[in-house]
Amino acid sequence: MPGAEVFVNITPNLLNNEMTAPSEAIELITWQHFEQTDIRVGTIVAADEFPEARRPAYKLTVDLGPLGIKKLAPK
């Protein structure tokens, strides 16, 4: 679907059991821009507590296959 705009930010409304768009304006991207996005899937092989973080967090070890194993501390 070349040239089509893609709405990328739909969130579930858990109170009403509906899917709703956020109230603030969001930026739309073109299909060509979306095709340039690098989306990867990995397997979490370890999740350790991260007590030094300001907010509760975990240090993740993720196996990304051919890219190797990466350590992350997502926010």
C-alpha positions as CSV (number, residue, x, y, z in Angstrom):
1,M,0.0,0.0,0.0
2,P,2.6,2.6,-1.1
3,G,1.9,6.2,-0.1
4,A,-0.6,5.3,2.6
5,E,-0.4,6.9,6.0
6,V,-0.2,4.5,8.9
7,F,-1.7,5.3,12.3
8,V,0.8,3.9,14.8
9,N,-0.5,4.8,18.2
10,I,-3.7,3.0,19.3
11,T,-4.0,2.1,23.0
12,P,-6.5,-0.1,24.8
13,N,-9.0,1.6,27.1
14,L,-9.2,-0.9,29.8
15,L,-12.1,0.7,31.6
16,N,-14.5,0.5,28.6
17,N,-12.9,-2.5,26.9
18,E,-12.4,-0.4,23.7
19,M,-9.5,0.7,21.5
20,T,-9.1,4.5,21.5
21,A,-6.7,7.0,20.0
22,P,-4.8,9.3,22.4
23,S,-6.3,12.8,23.0
24,E,-3.1,14.7,21.9
25,A,-2.1,15.1,18.3
26,I,0.2,12.4,16.9
27,E,2.5,12.4,13.9
28,L,1.6,10.1,11.0
29,I,4.3,8.4,8.9
30,T,4.2,7.3,5.3
31,W,4.4,3.7,4.3
32,Q,7.8,4.3,2.8
33,H,9.1,5.6,6.2
34,F,7.5,2.6,8.0
35,E,9.3,0.2,5.5
36,Q,12.6,1.7,6.7
37,T,11.9,0.8,10.3
38,D,14.1,-1.9,11.8
39,I,11.8,-4.1,14.0
40,R,13.5,-7.0,15.8
41,V,12.3,-9.7,18.2
42,G,14.4,-11.3,20.9
43,T,14.1,-13.8,23.7
44,I,14.6,-12.6,27.3
45,V,17.1,-15.0,28.8
46,A,17.5,-13.2,32.2
47,A,15.7,-10.5,34.2
48,D,17.6,-9.2,37.3
49,E,16.4,-6.6,39.7
50,F,18.0,-3.2,39.3
51,P,18.0,-1.6,42.8
52,E,20.2,1.4,41.8
53,A,17.5,2.7,39.4
54,R,15.4,5.7,40.5
55,R,12.2,3.8,39.7
56,P,11.6,0.1,40.1
57,A,13.3,-1.6,37.1
58,Y,15.0,-4.8,35.8
59,K,18.2,-5.4,33.9
60,L,17.3,-7.6,30.9
61,T,19.6,-10.0,29.0
62,V,18.1,-10.5,25.5
63,D,19.1,-13.0,22.9
64,L,18.7,-11.3,19.5
65,G,19.8,-14.3,17.5
66,P,22.4,-13.3,14.8
67,L,23.0,-10.0,16.5
68,G,24.1,-11.7,19.7
69,I,23.1,-11.2,23.3
70,K,22.4,-7.7,24.5
71,K,22.0,-6.3,28.1
72,L,19.3,-3.6,28.5
73,A,17.8,-1.6,31.3
74,P,14.5,-0.4,29.8
75,K,12.7,2.6,31.4
